[in-house]
Amino acid sequence: MSTTTLLSEKDTLKKTPQAFPFLDLRAQFASIRQETIDAVTRVLESQAFILGEEVDSFEKEIAQFVGCQFVIGCASGSDALLLALMALGIGVGDEVVTTPFTFVATGTAIARLGARPVFVDIDPETFNIDTEALENAITPRTRAIIPVHLFGLPADMNALKEVSARHGLAVIEDAAQAIGARYLDDLVGQLGTIACFSFFPSKNLGGAGDGGMLTTNDAAYAERLRLLRVHGNRTKYSSELLGINSRLDAMQAAILRVKLRHLDDWTTARRRNAARYRQLFLDAGLEQKVKAPEEPAGSHHVYNQFVIRASRRDELQAYLRARGIPSEIYYPNPLHLQPAFAYLGHDDGNFPQSERASREVLALPISPELTEEQQTMVVNAMADYYNSCTE
Ligand SMILES: *Cc1c(COP(=O)(O)O)cnc(C)c1O
């Protein structure tokens, strides 16, 4: 197949085997195989699976890493968001502000408690909440703001906290994609009232299944969160609060303790890969066709995803797929246009930047294990596609 002809629809529908995986978790496992097996064996030998020493130790190590006082493991990033809102006492009649350009769990956590998600559009440069538009969304019923540090880039927290402080609102960081990211001098996880993390396998610190975590510097919220994750129980069979069952498994904690030791190196590799893409785009003359992600001054992006804006995004992705090059779309549908949120009464056109982003974004492979050769394949295929388009 010539690389310079546009592919027919039939060609794009053919299943081409991937030249390499979008995210190579097997390569990552191979690099930490023995340490991981030792950790799992240790838990199996102990037969202590619920909370206990492994989870305590992991929570302490994360507190050290993030630089915050209290860490509470839980069952997923989605539960972390839910627990944070529960700890703040948010429920029916309350409003919580966030963006529609995020993973669905940010919105559902609010809705599940009977509160109303109030959306604010994104800043097209960063994909994060537009702090200029924030003020307009606040009403007397607003209780909290959930900035999402999307793709690993911290939201503009100084501008956001100026608004939250003026209105007396709590700030819940959705840091699911951003462990290790920095905003000015601080790591995410200590920039708001409570922060939520996810250990879903594709996150920068990913477990062998589901897992999540909350961080805070507020002792009272930390205590509530510890109760809420175990049915509100302070002692066995005595519920002080209406809680849920949402614990981090000891097995996950043991594996995550191993991986945490490598996280800084993996982040360095992601950042190196991001810099390499930028250079390869320049070398290939792609600056007019694709826009690399921004990293505003003072921010330290951890590139859970390397998300470009691409002209003719869908055609480009089909072309890449036919060449065996993996890519993903995060996110193809903003929350306000999803059936689950239809009851909010939004329409196409309500959040134009989020809608435009959902049509233009493309995530390229960025995992720490990605090689220079693979990145060159990605960019060469992109250049071939755009060269094949006759304007
Ligand atoms: C992954 C993710 C979540 C949910 O985390 P889970 O552990 O999968 O429940 C929430 N918000 C964002 C932005 C995410 O990327």
The ligand as an SDF file (V2000), in Angstrom:
LIG
                    3D

 15 15  0  0  0  0  0  0  0  0999 V2000
   -9.9790    7.6710   35.8680 C   0  0  0  0  0  0  0  0  0  0  0  0
  -10.7010    8.8970   36.2540 C   0  0  0  0  0  0  0  0  0  0  0  0
  -11.6720    8.9070   37.2600 C   0  0  0  0  0  0  0  0  0  0  0  0
  -12.2260    7.6590   37.8990 C   0  0  0  0  0  0  0  0  0  0  0  0
  -11.3090    6.7830   38.4010 O   0  0  0  0  0  0  0  0  0  0  0  0
  -11.6620    5.2250   38.5570 P   0  0  0  0  0  0  0  0  0  0  0  0
  -10.5720    4.7380   39.4380 O   0  0  0  0  0  0  0  0  0  0  0  0
  -11.6270    4.6320   37.1940 O   0  0  0  0  0  0  0  0  0  0  0  0
  -12.9910    5.1140   39.1850 O   0  0  0  0  0  0  0  0  0  0  0  0
  -12.2320   10.1190   37.6200 C   0  0  0  0  0  0  0  0  0  0  0  0
  -11.8900   11.2540   37.0210 N   0  0  0  0  0  0  0  0  0  0  0  0
  -10.9680   11.2960   36.0310 C   0  0  0  0  0  0  0  0  0  0  0  0
  -10.6170   12.6010   35.4200 C   0  0  0  0  0  0  0  0  0  0  0  0
  -10.3620   10.1130   35.6030 C   0  0  0  0  0  0  0  0  0  0  0  0
   -9.4740   10.1500   34.6110 O   0  0  0  0  0  0  0  0  0  0  0  0
  1  2  1  0
  2  3  1  0
  2 14  2  0
  3  4  1  0
  3 10  2  0
  4  5  1  0
  5  6  1  0
  6  7  2  0
  6  8  1  0
  6  9  1  0
 10 11  1  0
 11 12  2  0
 12 13  1  0
 12 14  1  0
 14 15  1  0
M  END
$$$$
